[in-house]
Amino acid sequence: MTWAINSVCHVYGERPFMMRPGDRAANFRPLALLSFGESWHNLHHADPTSARHGMLRGQWDPSAG
């Protein structure tokens, strides 16, 4: 799962949050259930200090507590 997050989520998916130029981190919905919300990877790069990965409506993120 770690490989998928760090590989797939830098190529495919949605990028709703602004990030540094050249940063390609994306949200990849098909991995969300398998990764317990870790595949909402775009916010993790946009705000690395946030404990949450899923911030938008419908982004299931049980790892955020």
Beta strands, then each sheet from edge to edge (+ up, - down):
end
